[in-house]
Amino acid sequence: MAAMVASRCHAKARRLLGCVVTAAIVAAQVAAVSFALGVRSASSMTVATLKEKLREKGLPTSGLKAVLVKRLQEAESEGLSGGYSRLTVAQLKAKCSELGLSKLGRKADLVARLEDAASEVNPKDAAAAAGFSVGDKVMALFEEEEEEYEALVQCDNGDETYLISWTEDGFEHTQKAENMRLLKRAERDFGFSAGNKVEGLYHEDNVWYPARVKCINESGTYTIIWEDGAEYEIEEQDLKPAAPLISLADLQPRQRFSGRVARTFSFGTFVNIGAERDGLLKPWFTYEGEEHVFKEGDKVQAFYEDDQDYYEATVQKDHGDGTFLVSWDGDGEEHVAKRTQLKLLRLAELDEGSKATVYDAYLRRLCWWNGD
């Protein structure tokens, strides 16, 4: 009898164990099916819905759809009821401080406060709510790799996009606000942004020159580009907005200007007088009398007998006998030319970048003012 009872007990235990195993298998199958349904469900969501779901969980909303789907699937597979609940109290308080929220209360209060703040953000207004400023350090999406990288905000384009520069290589990229998230606010307000036309103080000459802001550096300085293409690192105190351009309609004959010599061509030299376009200074408007008296440093075209053609050169010496020693601009070789074999291009005093006082003869045709 005892043996029979023991046998029945063992049989019952085996049946119970089988039920437990079967239940576990069924539960696993249900979980697998539920997860598969969740995957398909996330994949079928729109980008706006995915971002709303992620925002409810306190998770980042930047990236392409595939990135958003993966992020949501990972969060749901880990059984996360909310992204903020994973943070420590110190992290929650830091996040509240960043968003301008109260830091008082227990962990549950902090989580609820952050979740409420997140739910109040309209997805369409997320870019405006971000409020990125020039100099902010952000994480931004690089679409080609579907990865986020650290960057520095260079300019607000005014259309919910920003010009940024990658921290790693300095290359520029335009990105939507919705594909960016803040890492660190700029420590100060910047008065200029990338692309601004400015004047910069070049300390070696102690002269202000026109330039364009290329970028803001992490150190708080600017990199600007001079008109000749050279780059220069400069402090904000040595920058000022470019002066408003003079309208061509406001130019008057015999009106005097203090300008800066730009490039020289065979037909004349351009001078930046602060107008909408540079004025043209013809060679024969730079001297008095019938012909110019050549001197050292004058830019000329000199005749080369072997080629029976004119080439650009610089006067090195007046021999006093009607001939001049010149050096060819191309190779620096010296050559002796007669006065009749020289054509003036530009006076030595009007070297590129130098100051020049000129007056408007007629419609931006300038004359050099050689005197007080």
C-alpha positions as CSV (number, residue, x, y, z in Angstrom):
1,M,0.0,0.0,0.0
2,A,2.8,2.4,0.9
3,A,4.5,1.7,-2.4
4,M,1.2,2.4,-4.3
5,V,0.8,5.7,-2.5
6,A,4.4,6.7,-3.3
7,S,3.9,5.8,-6.9
8,R,0.8,7.9,-7.2
9,C,2.6,10.9,-5.5
10,H,5.4,10.6,-8.0
11,A,3.0,10.6,-10.9
12,K,1.2,13.7,-9.6
13,A,4.5,15.5,-9.1
14,R,5.4,14.7,-12.7
15,R,2.1,16.0,-14.0
16,L,2.5,19.2,-12.0
17,L,6.1,19.6,-13.2
18,G,4.9,19.1,-16.8
19,C,2.3,21.8,-16.3
20,V,4.9,24.2,-15.0
21,V,7.2,23.5,-17.9
22,T,4.3,23.8,-20.3
23,A,3.3,27.1,-18.8
24,A,6.8,28.5,-19.0
25,I,7.1,27.5,-22.6
26,V,3.7,29.1,-23.4
27,A,4.8,32.3,-21.5
28,A,8.0,32.4,-23.4
29,Q,6.1,32.0,-26.7
30,V,3.6,34.7,-25.7
31,A,6.5,37.0,-24.8
32,A,8.2,36.3,-28.1
33,V,5.0,37.0,-30.0
34,S,4.4,40.1,-28.0
35,F,7.9,41.4,-28.7
36,A,7.5,40.5,-32.4
37,L,4.2,42.4,-32.5
38,G,5.9,45.3,-30.7
39,V,8.7,45.3,-33.3
40,R,6.2,45.4,-36.1
41,S,4.1,48.0,-34.3
42,A,7.1,50.3,-33.8
43,S,8.1,49.9,-37.5
44,S,4.7,50.9,-38.6
45,M,4.6,54.1,-36.6
46,T,5.2,57.5,-38.1
47,V,8.3,59.4,-37.2
48,A,6.1,61.9,-35.2
49,T,4.5,59.0,-33.2
50,L,7.9,57.4,-32.5
51,K,9.2,60.7,-31.2
52,E,6.2,61.2,-29.0
53,K,6.6,57.7,-27.5
54,L,10.3,58.3,-26.9
55,R,9.6,61.7,-25.3
56,E,7.1,60.0,-22.9
57,K,9.9,57.7,-21.8
58,G,12.4,60.6,-21.4
59,L,14.5,59.3,-24.2
60,P,16.3,61.2,-27.0
61,T,14.2,61.9,-30.1
62,S,17.0,62.6,-32.6
63,G,17.8,60.4,-35.6
64,L,16.3,58.8,-38.6
65,K,13.2,56.5,-38.4
66,A,15.4,53.3,-38.2
67,V,17.3,54.8,-35.2
68,L,14.0,55.8,-33.4
69,V,12.5,52.4,-34.0
70,K,15.6,50.7,-32.5
71,R,15.7,53.0,-29.5
72,L,12.0,52.4,-28.7
73,Q,12.3,48.6,-29.2
74,E,15.3,48.5,-26.8
75,A,13.5,50.6,-24.2
76,E,10.4,48.4,-24.4
77,S,12.3,45.1,-24.4
78,E,14.1,46.2,-21.2
79,G,10.7,46.9,-19.6
80,L,11.4,50.5,-19.0
81,S,8.3,52.4,-17.9
82,G,10.0,55.7,-18.2
83,G,13.5,57.0,-19.1
84,Y,13.7,59.3,-16.1
85,S,13.1,56.6,-13.6
86,R,16.5,55.1,-14.5
87,L,18.3,58.2,-13.4
88,T,19.8,58.8,-9.9
89,V,18.4,61.5,-7.7
90,A,21.5,63.6,-8.4
91,Q,21.0,63.1,-12.2
92,L,17.3,64.0,-11.9
93,K,18.1,67.2,-10.0
94,A,20.7,68.2,-12.6
95,K,18.2,67.6,-15.3
96,C,15.6,69.7,-13.5
97,S,18.2,72.5,-13.1
98,E,19.0,72.3,-16.8
99,L,15.3,72.7,-17.7
100,G,14.7,75.4,-15.1
101,L,12.5,73.2,-12.9
102,S,12.3,72.9,-9.1
103,K,14.8,70.4,-7.6
104,L,12.8,69.8,-4.4
105,G,11.1,66.6,-3.5
106,R,11.7,62.8,-3.5
107,K,12.8,60.8,-6.5
108,A,9.2,60.1,-7.5
109,D,8.4,63.8,-7.4
110,L,11.4,64.7,-9.6
111,V,10.5,61.9,-12.2
112,A,6.9,63.1,-12.3
113,R,8.0,66.7,-12.7
114,L,10.3,65.9,-15.6
115,E,7.7,63.7,-17.3
116,D,5.1,66.4,-17.0
117,A,7.5,68.9,-18.6
118,A,8.3,66.5,-21.4
119,S,4.6,65.9,-22.1
120,E,3.9,69.6,-22.4
121,V,6.3,69.9,-25.4
122,N,4.4,69.8,-28.6
123,P,6.4,67.7,-31.1
124,K,6.0,70.5,-33.7
125,D,7.4,73.0,-31.3
126,A,10.3,70.9,-30.1
127,A,12.8,72.8,-32.2
128,A,11.7,76.1,-30.8
129,A,11.7,74.7,-27.2
130,A,15.3,73.6,-27.7
131,G,16.4,77.2,-28.2
132,F,19.9,76.5,-29.4
133,S,22.2,79.5,-29.3
134,V,25.5,80.2,-31.0
135,G,28.3,78.5,-29.0
136,D,26.1,75.7,-27.5
137,K,27.7,72.3,-27.5
138,V,25.3,69.7,-28.9
139,M,25.0,66.1,-30.1
140,A,23.8,66.2,-33.7
141,L,22.8,63.5,-36.1
142,F,25.1,62.7,-39.1
143,E,22.6,61.3,-41.5
144,E,25.1,59.3,-43.7
145,E,26.1,57.1,-40.7
146,E,22.9,57.5,-38.7
147,E,25.0,58.3,-35.7
148,E,25.2,61.3,-33.3
149,Y,28.4,63.3,-32.9
150,E,29.4,66.2,-30.8
151,A,29.2,69.6,-32.5
152,L,29.3,73.3,-31.8
153,V,26.4,75.6,-32.9
154,Q,27.8,78.3,-35.3
155,C,24.7,80.0,-36.6
156,D,20.9,80.0,-36.2
157,N,19.6,80.0,-39.8
158,G,16.2,81.2,-38.7
159,D,14.3,78.4,-40.3
160,E,14.6,75.8,-37.4
161,T,17.9,74.7,-38.8
162,Y,21.4,75.4,-37.5
163,L,24.9,75.6,-39.0
164,I,27.1,73.5,-36.8
165,S,30.7,72.4,-36.9
166,W,31.8,68.9,-35.8
167,T,34.1,68.9,-32.8
168,E,36.2,66.1,-34.3
169,D,37.2,67.6,-37.6
170,G,35.8,71.1,-37.7
171,F,33.7,70.5,-40.9
172,E,30.5,72.4,-41.2
173,H,27.0,70.8,-41.5
174,T,23.5,72.2,-41.5
175,Q,21.1,70.3,-39.2
176,K,17.4,70.5,-38.1
177,A,16.8,71.4,-34.5
178,E,14.8,68.1,-34.1
179,N,18.0,66.2,-34.9
180,M,20.0,67.9,-32.2
181,R,20.1,67.7,-28.4
182,L,21.9,70.0,-25.9
183,L,25.0,68.9,-24.2
184,K,26.2,72.2,-22.7
185,R,25.0,75.8,-22.9
186,A,27.5,78.4,-24.2
187,E,29.2,80.1,-21.2
188,R,28.5,83.6,-22.7
189,D,26.5,85.3,-25.4
190,F,28.4,85.6,-28.7
191,G,28.0,88.9,-30.6
192,F,28.8,87.4,-34.0
193,S,28.0,84.1,-35.8
194,A,29.4,82.3,-38.8
195,G,29.0,84.2,-42.0
196,N,28.8,87.7,-40.5
197,K,30.7,90.4,-42.3
198,V,32.9,92.2,-39.8
199,E,36.0,94.3,-39.5
200,G,38.9,92.8,-37.5
201,L,41.9,94.4,-35.9
202,Y,45.1,93.0,-37.3
203,H,47.6,93.7,-34.5
204,E,50.8,93.5,-36.6
205,D,49.6,96.6,-38.6
206,N,47.3,97.9,-35.9
207,V,44.7,98.4,-38.7
208,W,41.1,97.3,-39.1
209,Y,40.5,95.1,-42.2
210,P,37.3,93.7,-43.7
211,A,36.7,90.1,-43.0
212,R,34.0,87.4,-42.6
213,V,33.5,85.1,-39.6
214,K,34.3,81.5,-40.5
215,C,33.5,79.9,-37.1
216,I,33.4,80.1,-33.3
217,N,36.1,78.1,-31.5
218,E,35.6,76.0,-28.4
219,S,38.0,78.4,-26.6
220,G,35.6,81.3,-27.2
221,T,37.6,83.0,-29.9
222,Y,36.6,83.4,-33.5
223,T,38.3,82.4,-36.7
224,I,37.8,85.0,-39.5
225,I,38.7,85.1,-43.1
226,W,40.4,88.2,-44.5
227,E,39.5,89.4,-48.0
228,D,42.7,87.7,-49.3
229,G,41.5,84.3,-48.1
230,A,43.9,84.1,-45.1
231,E,42.4,82.8,-41.8
232,Y,43.1,84.6,-38.5
233,E,42.1,83.7,-34.9
234,I,40.8,86.7,-33.0
235,E,39.1,87.8,-29.8
236,E,35.6,89.3,-29.9
237,Q,36.9,92.6,-28.5
238,D,38.9,93.0,-31.7
239,L,35.9,92.6,-33.9
240,K,33.2,95.1,-35.0
241,P,30.3,94.9,-37.4
242,A,31.1,95.9,-41.0
243,A,30.1,99.5,-41.8
244,P,26.9,99.8,-43.8
245,L,27.7,99.9,-47.6
246,I,27.2,103.2,-49.4
247,S,24.5,103.1,-52.1
248,L,25.8,103.7,-55.6
249,A,22.9,106.2,-56.0
250,D,24.4,108.3,-53.2
251,L,27.8,108.8,-54.8
252,Q,28.4,112.3,-56.0
253,P,31.0,113.7,-58.4
254,R,34.1,115.1,-56.6
255,Q,33.1,113.4,-53.4
256,R,36.2,112.3,-51.5
257,F,36.7,108.9,-49.9
258,S,39.3,107.2,-47.8
259,G,39.5,103.7,-49.2
260,R,41.8,100.6,-49.3
261,V,43.5,99.4,-52.5
262,A,42.2,96.0,-53.7
263,R,43.4,94.1,-56.7
264,T,45.1,95.5,-59.8
265,F,44.4,94.5,-63.4
266,S,45.7,95.6,-66.8
267,F,42.8,98.1,-67.1
268,G,43.2,99.6,-63.6
269,T,43.1,99.2,-59.8
270,F,40.0,98.6,-57.7
271,V,39.7,100.6,-54.5
272,N,37.2,99.6,-51.7
273,I,35.6,102.9,-50.7
274,G,32.8,101.3,-48.6
275,A,30.3,101.3,-51.4
276,E,28.2,98.5,-52.8
277,R,31.0,97.9,-55.4
278,D,34.6,98.8,-55.5
279,G,35.6,101.9,-57.5
280,L,37.9,101.7,-60.5
281,L,41.1,103.8,-60.5
282,K,42.5,104.1,-64.0
283,P,46.3,104.4,-64.3
284,W,46.1,107.8,-66.0
285,F,44.0,109.2,-63.1
286,T,46.9,108.7,-60.7
287,Y,49.4,111.3,-62.0
288,E,49.4,114.9,-63.4
289,G,50.8,116.0,-66.7
290,E,51.2,114.2,-70.1
291,E,53.1,111.2,-68.8
292,H,54.1,109.5,-65.6
293,V,57.6,109.7,-64.2
294,F,58.4,106.1,-63.3
295,K,60.1,105.3,-60.0
296,E,61.0,102.3,-57.9
297,G,58.1,100.1,-56.9
298,D,55.8,101.1,-59.7
299,K,53.8,98.3,-61.2
300,V,54.1,98.3,-65.0
301,Q,53.8,96.3,-68.2
302,A,57.2,96.1,-69.9
303,F,57.9,95.1,-73.5
304,Y,60.0,92.0,-74.0
305,E,61.6,92.1,-77.4
306,D,62.2,88.3,-77.7
307,D,58.5,87.6,-77.5
308,Q,57.3,90.9,-78.9
309,D,54.8,91.1,-76.1
310,Y,54.2,93.0,-72.8
311,Y,54.5,91.3,-69.4
312,E,53.8,92.5,-65.8
313,A,56.9,93.8,-64.0
314,T,58.0,96.1,-61.1
315,V,60.4,99.0,-61.6
316,Q,63.6,98.5,-59.6
317,K,65.7,101.5,-60.7
318,D,65.7,104.6,-62.9
319,H,69.0,104.8,-64.8
320,G,68.5,108.4,-65.6
321,D,69.1,107.9,-69.3
322,G,65.6,107.0,-70.3
323,T,66.0,103.4,-69.4
324,F,64.8,101.5,-66.3
325,L,65.7,98.3,-64.6
326,V,62.6,96.1,-64.1
327,S,62.0,92.6,-62.6
328,W,59.5,90.3,-64.2
329,D,56.7,89.3,-61.8
330,G,56.7,85.8,-63.2
331,D,60.2,84.7,-62.5
332,G,61.9,87.7,-60.8
333,E,64.5,88.0,-63.6
334,E,65.8,91.5,-64.3
335,H,65.5,93.3,-67.6
336,V,66.4,96.8,-68.9
337,A,63.5,98.6,-70.7
338,K,63.2,102.0,-72.4
339,R,60.7,104.6,-71.2
340,T,58.6,104.0,-74.3
341,Q,58.4,100.3,-73.5
342,L,56.7,100.8,-70.2
343,K,53.0,101.1,-69.4
344,L,51.9,102.1,-65.9
345,L,49.6,99.7,-64.1
346,R,49.7,101.0,-60.5
347,L,51.8,103.5,-58.5
348,A,54.1,102.2,-55.8
349,E,52.1,104.1,-53.2
350,L,49.0,102.2,-54.2
351,D,50.2,98.7,-53.2
352,E,47.4,96.2,-52.5
353,G,46.0,96.7,-49.0
354,S,47.3,100.2,-48.6
355,K,45.1,103.2,-47.8
356,A,44.2,105.7,-50.5
357,T,42.3,108.9,-50.6
358,V,40.3,109.2,-53.8
359,Y,37.4,111.1,-55.2
360,D,34.6,110.0,-57.4
361,A,35.1,111.4,-60.9
362,Y,32.0,109.8,-62.5
363,L,30.0,106.7,-61.6
364,R,32.7,104.9,-59.5
365,R,35.5,106.1,-61.9
366,L,37.9,107.3,-59.3
367,C,40.8,109.7,-59.2
368,W,43.7,109.5,-56.8
369,W,43.9,112.4,-54.4
370,N,47.6,113.2,-54.0
371,G,47.6,115.9,-51.5
372,D,45.7,117.4,-48.4
